[in-house]
Amino acid sequence: MKLSADFDQAVSLYKKSVGIVSLFSFLANLSFLAMPLFMMNTYRTVIPAKSTPTLFALLALVLVIMGAYYFLEKARTIILSKAALRFEADLMGLVMAAELNHNKQSSIQSINDIQALRVHLSSSVVMSAFDLMTVPIFLFIIFYIHIGAGLVLMASIIFLSYLAIKGNAKTSPLIDLSREKNIESQKVLESFARSQENVKSMGMYKEAIAEYGAKHNEAIKTQIEMVEIQSKTSSLSKAMRQVVQILLVFTGAMLVLEGGASMGVVFAMVIIGGRAIGPVEALVGNWRQVVLIKTTYNKLKDRLSELELPEKSTLLPVPKGFVRLKQVYYAPEGVSDPILVKLQHLFESGTVTAVLGNNGAGKSTLAKVIVGYIKPSAGHATLDDQEISSWDPVLKGFYMGYMPQKVTFFNGTVRDNIARLRKDDPDHFAIDAAKFAGVHDMIMRLPKGYDTVLGDFGMNLSGGQAQLLALARAVYTKPKVLVLDEPNAALDGVGEQILMACIEKCKKENMTVIVVTQRPGLLKVADEMLVMQSGRIVKSGPVTDTMSSGNIMIEKK
């Protein structure tokens, strides 16, 4: 299910709040007229008549209106902020699930875009846009007072609008370019952070800084160019506002000298004129943010049109666990050379199949197809003769255990990682899984046992420890299918014995076990053997028969 509809719905809900905010903004801006009207009446009526009761009455009325202004201003700010937060909340979980479900590498950029939009949609720039509604009313009042002052004010608004349009034409492409350069530099930085061990051990500091600096400098140059354009536009708009204020005072003073108005009119013209030009100046001064809102919105909408949520499917019976490949073909999008070519094989339940082959033979890609991480470009990969992609994604995860070649852990305890972050499950489930995998004693030797923290802020495990913990996580749900990709790559002799004992247990539990390996040790517990070369299955059958056929290349360790 595409996320475009959810995005449109979230935008629609935000727009409903915008309607209420528009009404409150209109009333709040009208209530702001209380101040200039108070000054006009004070100078025109109260002072000449020396009427203290009238002055107190006007004061009371203005204070009531200012109280209403306070509540309207507060209400529109709260409503807009809550609408922006709801926009983020409605999309965040869906987008995260869709990114994790994406066939390509997931990206956090769409998450960042949602958070950025939430900030922008409740910012002062958006408030200034609402304030534009009353600009024609204020302009009409100035025209009513004096046509010359009205023309000055209207001309300044037109000029500022021209500055905004001109600024948009110059900054829009720069903002897109800056965004791209920032993303590129961030990716370079993240790649060095992931390779910290290599950088530190081989003294690659200078090279890392130079590589990142080159990308980052490109982003900085673009930002400097934007700042220069923005500062020129902003400074010009501020100067224009001051000129308009001076001209309004000048016009008002001329009216007073000619006896056509009181000093209150002068003050009123300045206040109302400032209120009319204020939102326009604010938008021009922050036009970069206006363009950024538009750019982020369009980028997010385009990205969400590519993403799909994992679809809920009909709840199928508990599978027996046999996996069938029917003419499976896979080539990444935009790549002509396939990684998997017409794979045909049946993995029987209750059997252990070792998948061997040289580097680049397609073994890991086959493992990812079997667990449903990637979909075949053609052909069928089935679990109990049902397309793997047609199984409910949550239940499929329950029926399948997987240890990828590169083991990673979530930020959490050992218990949380083994339990796949299912914090509502009883603790003994994780302990039982660890005992089943044969790693309970190893865990108890960790500083805090099952409460030892892993991940970015926790303990760094050795390669062998990480693989054994990942094994416990893979068998946590007693899956029907267990796929292990190079599970003994970092194990010593003792670790490999633990792994083989676990595989034997899985076989007794009638699991379908598929092991990708290049080392001969695991062949002792394998029933069948599948040999791959250049994305094709070149040999398959019982281990003894396949080995005796010759030409089997495996790593001896």
HURALIN-V609868 format. One record per pair of residues at least 6 apart in sequence whose C-alpha atoms are under 7 Angstrom apart, sorted by the first residue. I is the first residue (numbers start at 1). J is the second residue. D is the distance in Angstrom with one decimal. If there is no record, write none. Layout:
BEGIN
i = <I,I>
j = <J,J>
d = <D,D>
END
This chain:
BEGIN
i = <1,1,1,2,2,2,2,3,3,3,3,4,4,7,10,10,14,14,14,17,17,17,21,21,21,22,24,24,25,25,25,26,26,28,28,28,29,31,31,31,34,34,36,36,36,37,38,39,39,40,40,40,42,43,43,43,44,44,46,46,80,81,84,84,84,85,87,88,88,88,92,97,98,98,98,98,99,99,99,100,101,101,102,103,110,113,113,117,117,120,125,125,125,128,128,128,129,131,132,135,138,138,139,139,142,142,142,143,143,149,149,153,153,157,157,160,160,160,160,163,164,164,168,171,171,172,174,174,175,178,178,178,181,181,181,182,182,184,185,185,185,188,189,192,199,233,234,234,237,237,245,245,248,248,249,249,252,252,253,255,256,256,310,312,312,313,313,313,314,315,319,320,320,320,321,321,321,321,321,321,321,322,322,322,322,322,322,323,323,323,323,323,323,324,324,324,324,324,324,324,325,325,325,325,325,325,325,326,326,326,326,326,327,327,327,327,327,328,328,328,328,328,328,328,328,328,328,329,329,329,329,329,329,329,329,330,330,330,330,330,330,330,331,331,331,331,339,339,340,340,340,341,341,342,343,343,347,348,349,349,349,350,350,350,350,351,351,351,351,352,352,352,352,352,352,352,353,353,353,353,353,353,353,353,354,354,354,354,354,354,354,354,354,355,355,355,355,355,355,355,356,356,356,356,356,356,357,357,357,358,360,361,361,361,361,362,362,363,363,364,367,368,369,369,370,371,372,372,380,381,381,382,398,398,399,399,399,400,400,400,400,401,401,401,401,401,401,402,402,402,402,403,403,403,403,403,403,404,404,405,405,407,407,407,409,409,409,410,410,410,411,411,411,411,412,412,412,413,413,413,413,413,414,414,414,414,414,415,415,415,416,416,417,418,418,418,418,418,419,419,419,420,430,431,433,433,433,434,434,436,437,437,437,438,438,439,443,443,446,453,463,464,464,467,479,480,480,481,481,481,482,482,482,482,483,483,483,484,484,484,485,485,485,486,486,488,500,500,504,518,518,519,519,519,519,520,520,520,526,527,527,528,528,528,529,529,529,529,529,530,530,530,530,531,531,531,531,532,539,540>
j = <308,309,311,305,307,308,309,304,305,307,308,304,305,91,87,90,83,84,87,79,80,83,76,79,80,130,72,76,76,130,131,133,134,69,72,73,134,65,66,69,62,65,267,268,271,268,58,264,268,264,265,268,55,262,263,264,262,264,54,55,122,122,118,121,122,118,118,114,115,118,111,309,307,308,309,310,106,107,307,106,309,310,307,374,300,296,300,293,296,293,282,283,286,279,282,283,279,279,279,276,272,276,150,276,149,150,269,149,150,248,251,244,273,277,280,237,280,281,284,233,284,287,291,226,288,291,222,226,292,219,222,223,215,218,219,216,219,215,212,215,216,212,212,208,205,285,284,285,281,285,270,274,269,270,266,270,265,266,266,261,262,263,393,392,393,390,391,392,392,392,384,349,384,480,349,383,384,480,481,511,512,347,348,349,383,384,512,346,347,348,382,383,384,345,346,347,381,382,383,385,343,344,345,346,380,381,382,343,344,379,380,381,342,343,344,379,380,340,341,342,343,344,376,378,379,380,381,340,341,342,343,376,377,378,379,338,339,340,341,376,377,378,337,338,339,377,362,535,362,535,536,535,536,536,536,537,512,512,510,511,512,507,510,511,512,507,512,513,527,507,512,513,514,526,527,528,513,514,515,526,527,528,529,530,514,515,516,517,523,526,528,529,530,363,515,516,517,529,530,531,516,517,518,530,531,532,531,532,533,533,534,532,533,534,535,534,535,516,532,485,483,374,375,376,381,400,388,389,387,387,388,388,477,479,479,480,481,479,480,481,482,474,475,479,481,482,483,474,482,483,484,470,471,474,483,484,485,484,485,485,486,466,467,470,417,454,455,417,454,455,454,455,456,457,453,454,455,450,451,452,453,454,450,451,452,453,454,430,450,451,422,423,473,430,469,472,473,476,430,473,476,473,476,440,472,475,476,440,472,502,471,472,502,498,502,468,449,450,452,459,490,490,491,487,511,511,512,511,512,513,511,512,513,514,513,514,515,514,515,516,515,516,517,516,517,496,522,525,525,554,555,554,555,556,557,554,555,556,543,542,543,541,542,543,540,541,542,543,546,537,539,540,541,537,538,539,540,538,546,546>
d = <5.0,5.3,6.4,6.3,5.9,4.4,6.5,5.4,6.2,6.2,6.0,5.8,5.3,7.0,5.5,6.5,5.5,7.0,6.6,6.9,6.8,6.3,5.1,6.9,6.8,6.0,5.7,6.1,6.9,6.2,6.4,6.7,6.4,5.1,5.7,6.3,6.7,6.1,7.0,5.9,5.8,6.9,6.9,4.4,6.5,7.0,6.7,5.1,6.9,4.1,5.5,6.6,7.0,6.5,6.6,5.2,6.2,6.9,6.5,6.1,5.6,5.0,4.9,5.8,6.0,6.2,7.0,6.0,6.6,6.0,6.7,6.4,5.7,5.3,4.6,6.8,4.9,6.4,6.7,5.7,6.7,6.3,6.4,5.9,6.1,6.2,6.4,6.6,6.9,6.5,7.0,6.2,6.9,4.8,6.6,6.6,6.8,6.0,6.0,4.9,6.1,5.7,6.3,6.6,6.4,5.1,6.5,6.6,4.2,6.0,6.4,6.6,6.9,6.5,6.9,6.4,6.9,6.9,6.8,6.6,5.2,6.6,6.8,6.1,7.0,6.3,6.4,6.7,7.0,5.3,5.7,6.5,6.8,6.5,5.0,6.8,5.7,6.8,6.1,5.0,5.3,6.0,6.2,6.9,6.3,6.8,6.5,4.4,5.9,7.0,6.0,7.0,6.4,6.0,6.1,6.4,6.8,4.6,6.6,5.5,5.7,6.7,6.5,5.3,7.0,6.5,6.1,4.7,7.0,6.7,6.0,6.6,6.6,6.7,5.1,6.4,6.2,4.9,5.7,6.7,5.9,5.6,4.8,4.7,6.0,5.5,6.5,5.9,5.0,6.7,5.6,4.7,6.3,5.9,4.5,6.2,5.9,5.2,6.6,7.0,6.2,5.0,5.1,6.3,6.0,4.7,6.6,6.4,5.0,5.6,5.0,6.3,4.1,4.9,5.3,4.8,6.6,6.9,6.4,4.8,4.8,6.9,6.1,5.9,4.3,5.7,6.8,5.1,4.7,5.2,6.8,5.8,5.7,5.0,6.0,5.7,5.8,4.9,6.8,5.0,4.7,6.6,6.5,4.2,5.6,6.3,5.8,5.2,6.2,4.2,6.3,5.5,5.4,7.0,6.3,6.4,7.0,6.4,6.1,5.8,4.4,5.2,3.9,4.8,5.1,6.2,5.4,6.2,6.1,6.9,6.4,4.6,5.9,4.8,5.2,6.3,6.2,4.9,6.1,5.6,6.0,4.6,5.4,7.0,6.1,4.8,5.9,6.8,6.7,6.0,6.3,4.8,6.1,6.8,5.9,4.6,6.2,6.0,4.8,5.9,6.2,5.7,5.8,6.2,4.8,6.2,5.5,4.8,5.9,6.7,6.9,5.7,4.7,4.6,5.2,6.8,4.9,6.5,7.0,6.5,6.6,5.9,6.0,6.7,6.7,6.8,6.1,6.3,6.7,5.9,6.1,5.0,5.9,6.3,4.4,5.2,6.4,4.9,6.0,4.9,5.8,4.3,5.8,5.6,6.2,4.6,6.2,5.1,5.9,4.9,5.9,6.1,6.5,6.1,6.5,4.9,6.0,6.6,5.3,5.0,5.6,6.7,6.6,6.8,6.6,6.6,5.4,6.4,6.9,5.2,5.8,4.2,6.2,7.0,5.4,5.6,6.5,6.6,5.1,5.2,4.2,5.7,4.9,6.0,5.7,6.3,6.5,5.9,5.0,6.4,6.8,6.6,6.8,5.8,7.0,6.0,4.2,6.7,5.4,6.4,6.5,6.7,6.8,7.0,5.6,6.4,5.0,5.0,5.1,6.7,6.5,5.2,5.2,5.9,6.7,6.6,5.3,6.4,6.8,6.1,5.3,4.9,4.7,6.4,6.9,4.8,6.2,5.6,4.6,6.0,6.9,6.1,4.8,6.2,6.0,4.8,6.0,6.3,4.8,6.1,6.0,4.7,6.9,5.3,4.9,6.2,6.7,6.6,6.8,5.0,5.2,5.8,4.9,5.9,6.5,6.5,6.8,6.4,6.9,5.8,6.0,5.4,4.2,4.9,5.5,5.6,5.9,5.1,6.8,6.9,5.8,4.3,6.7,5.8,5.8,5.0,6.2,5.6,6.9,6.5>
END
